[in-house]
Amino acid sequence: MKQRGTRVAALILCVAMAVYAQKGEMNQKQGNSPAGWPVFRGNPSLTGRASGSIQEPLQIVWSIQIGDGFKSSPVVYQNTVYIGSSDDTLYALDIDSGIRRWARGTGASIEAPSLIADGKVIVGSLDGNIRAYNAGNGRLSWTYETGQQVTGSANVVQATKGGGFWIVAGSYDHRMHCIDAESGKAVWTYETDNFINGAPAVYQKSVIFGGCDALLHQISVHGGKKVHEIEVGSYIAGSAAVDGDSAYVGHYGNLLVCADLKTQKLVWTFGDEDRGSPFFSSPAVGRETVVAGSRDETIYCVEKKSGRLRWKFRTQGEVDSSPVICGDKVVACSGDGRIYLLSLKAGSELWSYDLASPISGSPAVVNGRIWIGTEDGLIAMFAPAK
């Protein structure tokens, strides 16, 4: 009965995520899935927006030292946090205590965030394989082989025929792969001209992703056919966030851009091509603003409609970690080893905590609580101080 209940809960989550994927506006009103943070950036549109609010000051509830280091980002489903490590292991930990539920070796370092779908934890690794494990016990369900390393998160879409769900994930083999979630078999592949480093965002019945070919791609879920491409000027290392008919993404040419997916044109650009630094951070999209980190050690907040600067916050390290908007606050992490809580309105620092190791992964935020891993192998959970 327990397994059946878990399966039903997983199916409910997948249905909810499929609805979110088809109705991007719902992501903006409700933030991440109420079941947790089951995918990188919290929802299939990759908006990096959490529901609810965060009350400061925060306190560290638990922290544990495991593995060699985390470049991956945690995901949260029900009572478990999942994170892959550079020690070739996928960990499942209790969200309240950090106690290990299970750990599974993959044989290769993991930089990609996990995805929870169809009762499975699905994660890519640097050996080019995408693996699916039973979310409850960690038993391997299937392995899918791409041609080269996988560094970006997978995403989930509703299958266009026969029911069920498909997994979409990019690889350094220049391809976007669509995989049946139940069997692990290929549905289709789509070839680009260069590496795909980030995660695909779901937009209506298509997926949106950037690559090192300096293009923002839109391809249909049905058959994996090209819908259109938008030139952005430089290669894209992060993931695009989709809000309504707009996609927001940063690139190596030092710019954060907004693209209209209907007109297939750039609406605005923000940054300094000549004197700026690359954007590896994926943007968080709120109701009125977009927040992203840069390798110039700064977190920027710009107006969603115009790209005009609202505020900037200086850290002491490169910001590859992707921020999260939660209510009237921003959760952001930096290569300086600190996790910051900032005012969304003013960009002022409300609280910070030094984890003493660079942070390149992105936080998971659920019910006002935060989980994050560091590059020296520490994972920690923060909650409002009582």
C-alpha positions in Angstrom: 0.0 0.0 0.0 2.9 2.3 0.7 4.3 1.8 -2.8 0.9 2.4 -4.3 0.5 5.6 -2.3 3.9 6.8 -3.5 3.0 6.0 -7.1 -0.3 7.9 -6.8 1.5 10.9 -5.3 4.1 10.9 -8.1 1.4 10.7 -10.7 -0.4 13.7 -9.2 2.8 15.6 -9.2 3.5 14.8 -12.9 -0.1 15.9 -13.8 0.4 19.1 -11.9 3.7 19.8 -13.7 2.2 19.0 -17.1 -0.6 21.6 -16.4 2.1 24.1 -15.3 3.9 23.5 -18.5 0.8 24.2 -20.6 -0.2 27.3 -18.6 2.9 29.4 -18.0 0.8 32.1 -16.3 0.0 29.7 -13.5 3.7 29.5 -12.7 3.8 33.2 -12.1 0.7 33.3 -9.8 1.6 30.2 -7.8 5.4 29.9 -8.0 6.7 26.3 -7.6 4.7 23.2 -7.4 2.9 22.8 -4.0 4.5 19.3 -3.8 7.9 20.9 -3.4 10.8 21.9 -5.7 10.8 18.9 -8.1 12.7 20.4 -10.9 15.6 22.9 -11.3 14.2 26.5 -10.9 11.0 25.1 -9.2 8.7 24.6 -12.2 8.8 23.5 -15.9 9.0 27.1 -17.1 12.2 27.5 -15.0 11.1 30.9 -13.6 12.9 30.4 -10.3 10.0 31.7 -8.3 8.9 30.1 -5.0 5.4 30.3 -3.5 4.8 31.8 -0.1 7.3 34.0 1.8 10.5 33.9 3.8 10.8 35.4 7.3 14.1 36.6 8.4 16.3 36.1 10.3 17.0 32.6 9.1 19.0 30.0 11.1 20.8 26.9 9.9 18.8 23.8 11.0 21.3 21.2 9.8 24.4 20.8 7.7 26.3 17.7 6.8 29.6 17.1 5.0 29.2 14.4 2.3 31.0 13.7 -1.0 33.7 15.8 -2.6 31.6 18.8 -3.6 28.4 20.0 -5.1 28.1 21.9 -8.3 24.6 20.5 -8.7 21.5 22.0 -7.3 19.2 20.3 -4.8 15.5 19.4 -5.6 12.9 18.6 -3.0 9.9 16.3 -3.2 7.7 15.4 -0.3 10.0 14.7 2.7 13.3 14.2 0.7 16.0 16.4 -0.8 18.0 14.9 -3.7 21.4 16.1 -4.9 24.2 14.7 -7.0 27.8 15.1 -6.1 31.2 15.2 -7.8 32.0 12.0 -5.9 29.9 10.1 -8.5 27.0 9.7 -6.1 23.3 10.7 -6.0 22.1 11.4 -2.4 18.6 11.3 -1.0 18.4 13.0 2.4 15.6 13.7 4.9 14.5 17.3 4.5 14.1 18.0 8.2 17.3 16.3 9.6 19.7 15.7 6.7 19.8 12.0 7.6 20.7 9.8 4.6 17.8 7.8 3.2 19.8 6.3 0.4 22.8 6.9 -1.8 23.6 5.5 -5.2 26.8 5.5 -7.1 26.6 6.6 -10.8 30.2 5.9 -11.9 30.6 9.6 -13.0 30.5 13.1 -11.5 27.1 14.8 -11.3 26.8 18.5 -12.1 23.2 18.4 -13.4 20.3 19.0 -11.0 17.9 16.1 -10.6 14.3 15.9 -11.8 11.5 14.2 -10.0 8.9 12.7 -12.4 6.9 9.5 -12.7 8.0 8.4 -9.2 11.6 8.6 -10.3 14.7 10.7 -9.7 16.2 11.5 -13.1 19.7 12.9 -13.4 22.4 13.3 -16.0 26.2 12.9 -15.3 29.5 13.7 -17.0 29.8 10.2 -18.5 26.9 11.2 -20.9 24.3 8.9 -19.2 20.9 10.0 -17.9 19.7 7.6 -15.2 16.4 7.1 -13.5 16.1 5.8 -9.9 13.1 4.9 -7.8 12.5 8.0 -5.7 11.7 5.9 -2.6 14.4 3.3 -2.5 17.0 4.5 -5.1 16.8 1.3 -7.2 17.9 1.9 -10.8 15.0 2.0 -13.2 16.8 2.7 -16.5 19.9 4.2 -18.1 19.8 6.3 -21.3 23.1 7.0 -23.1 23.8 10.3 -24.9 27.0 11.0 -26.8 28.7 13.3 -24.3 28.4 14.8 -20.8 25.1 16.1 -19.4 25.4 19.2 -17.2 21.9 20.6 -17.3 18.7 19.5 -15.6 16.1 17.4 -17.4 12.5 18.6 -17.6 9.2 16.8 -18.0 6.5 17.2 -20.6 3.2 15.4 -21.2 3.5 12.8 -24.0 1.6 13.7 -27.2 0.2 10.2 -27.6 -0.6 7.2 -25.5 -0.6 9.1 -22.2 2.3 9.2 -19.8 5.3 11.6 -19.7 8.4 12.3 -21.6 11.7 13.6 -20.3 13.7 16.3 -22.2 17.4 16.9 -21.6 20.3 18.5 -23.4 23.8 17.1 -23.9 27.3 18.1 -25.0 26.6 15.8 -28.0 24.8 18.9 -29.4 21.4 17.2 -29.1 18.2 17.7 -27.2 16.9 14.2 -26.2 13.3 13.2 -25.5 13.0 10.0 -23.5 10.0 8.0 -22.4 9.8 8.4 -18.6 8.6 4.9 -17.9 10.9 2.9 -20.2 13.9 5.1 -20.7 13.7 4.6 -24.5 14.3 7.4 -27.0 11.3 9.2 -28.4 13.2 11.7 -30.6 16.4 13.7 -30.7 17.1 17.2 -32.1 20.5 18.2 -33.2 22.0 21.7 -32.8 25.4 23.1 -33.9 27.1 23.1 -30.5 27.0 22.0 -26.8 23.8 22.3 -24.8 24.8 23.2 -21.3 21.6 24.3 -19.6 18.1 22.9 -19.0 15.1 23.2 -21.4 12.1 25.3 -20.3 8.6 24.1 -21.2 6.5 26.6 -23.3 3.1 25.5 -24.5 3.7 22.4 -26.6 7.4 23.1 -27.1 10.7 23.5 -25.3 13.0 26.5 -25.1 16.7 26.2 -24.6 20.0 27.9 -25.5 23.3 26.5 -26.5 26.9 27.3 -27.4 25.7 28.0 -30.9 24.5 31.4 -29.6 20.9 30.5 -30.5 17.7 30.3 -28.4 15.9 27.3 -29.8 12.2 26.5 -29.8 11.3 22.9 -30.8 8.0 21.1 -30.7 7.3 18.4 -28.3 5.6 16.4 -31.0 8.3 15.0 -33.2 11.1 17.3 -32.0 10.8 19.6 -35.0 12.2 23.2 -35.1 9.7 25.9 -34.5 12.2 28.8 -34.7 15.6 30.0 -33.6 16.5 33.4 -32.2 20.1 34.7 -32.4 21.3 36.2 -29.1 24.9 37.1 -30.0 26.9 34.8 -27.8 26.8 31.3 -26.4 24.4 30.5 -23.7 25.7 28.6 -20.7 22.6 28.8 -18.4 18.9 28.1 -18.8 16.2 30.4 -20.1 13.2 31.3 -18.0 9.8 31.5 -19.8 7.1 33.9 -18.6 4.0 34.3 -20.8 5.4 34.6 -24.4 8.8 36.0 -23.2 12.0 34.1 -22.6 14.7 35.6 -20.4 18.3 34.4 -20.5 21.9 35.5 -19.9 24.8 34.7 -22.2 28.6 34.8 -22.4 28.6 38.1 -24.3 27.9 39.8 -21.0 24.2 40.5 -21.7 20.9 39.5 -20.2 18.2 39.4 -22.9 14.5 39.2 -23.3 13.1 37.5 -26.4 9.6 37.5 -27.7 8.6 34.0 -28.6 5.8 35.1 -30.8 7.7 37.7 -32.9 11.0 35.8 -32.6 12.8 39.0 -31.9 14.9 40.4 -29.0 12.8 42.9 -26.9 15.6 44.3 -24.8 19.2 43.6 -23.7 20.9 44.6 -20.4 24.6 44.7 -19.7 27.8 46.0 -21.1 29.2 43.9 -24.0 32.6 45.5 -23.8 33.3 45.9 -20.1 30.8 43.5 -18.5 31.2 39.8 -17.5 29.3 36.7 -18.6 26.0 35.6 -17.2 26.1 31.9 -16.3 23.3 32.4 -13.7 19.8 31.6 -14.9 17.3 34.4 -14.2 14.5 34.5 -11.7 11.3 36.1 -13.1 8.9 37.9 -10.8 5.7 39.9 -11.6 7.6 43.1 -12.5 11.3 42.3 -12.4 14.0 39.8 -13.5 16.9 38.9 -11.2 20.2 37.3 -12.3 23.8 37.0 -11.2 26.9 37.8 -13.2 30.5 36.8 -13.1 31.4 40.4 -12.3 30.4 39.4 -8.7 27.1 41.3 -8.9 23.4 40.4 -8.7 21.2 42.5 -11.0 17.5 43.3 -10.8 15.9 44.8 -14.0 12.4 45.7 -15.1 10.7 42.8 -16.8 9.1 45.0 -19.6 12.1 47.3 -20.4 15.3 45.8 -19.0 16.0 49.0 -17.2 18.1 48.5 -14.0 16.2 48.6 -10.7 19.1 47.8 -8.4 22.4 45.8 -8.1 24.0 44.1 -5.2 27.7 43.4 -5.0 29.0 40.2 -3.5 32.7 39.1 -3.1 32.7 36.3 -5.7 31.4 35.3 -9.1 27.7 34.6 -9.1 27.0 31.5 -11.2 24.3 30.4 -8.8 20.8 31.2 -9.9 18.7 33.3 -7.6 15.2 32.6 -6.4 12.4 35.1 -5.9 10.1 34.3 -2.9 7.4 36.9 -2.1 9.2 40.2 -1.5 12.6 38.7 -1.1 15.4 37.2 -3.2 17.5 34.2 -2.2 20.9 34.4 -3.8 24.3 32.6 -3.4 27.8 33.5 -4.5 31.2 32.2 -5.1 32.2 34.1 -1.9 30.5 31.2 0.0 27.6 33.2 1.3 23.9 32.8 1.0 22.1 36.1 0.9 18.5 37.2 1.6 17.8 40.5 -0.3 14.9 42.9 -0.5 13.3 42.4 -4.0 12.2 46.1 -3.9 15.5 47.7 -3.0 18.2 45.1 -3.3 19.3 45.7 0.3 20.8 42.9 2.4 18.4 41.6 5.0 20.4 38.6 6.2 23.4 36.5 5.1 25.3 33.4 6.2 28.8 32.3 5.4 29.1 28.6 4.4 32.9 29.1 3.9 33.0 27.4 0.5 32.1 28.7 -3.0 28.5 28.1 -4.1 27.8 27.5 -7.8 24.6 25.5 -7.4 21.3 27.1 -6.9 19.0 26.9 -3.9 15.7 25.0 -3.5 13.1 27.0 -1.7 9.9 25.4 -0.2 7.6 26.8 2.5 10.1 29.5 3.5 12.9 26.9 3.9 16.1 26.8 1.9 18.4 23.9 0.9 21.8 24.5 -0.8 25.1 22.7 -1.4 28.7 24.0 -1.5 31.7 23.1 -3.6 33.5 21.5 -0.7 30.7 18.9 -0.1 28.5 20.6 2.5 24.7 20.6 2.2 22.6 22.7 4.6 19.0 23.6 5.3 17.9 27.0 6.6 14.6 27.9 8.2 13.2 31.0 9.9 14.5 31.4 13.5 12.0 30.6 16.1 
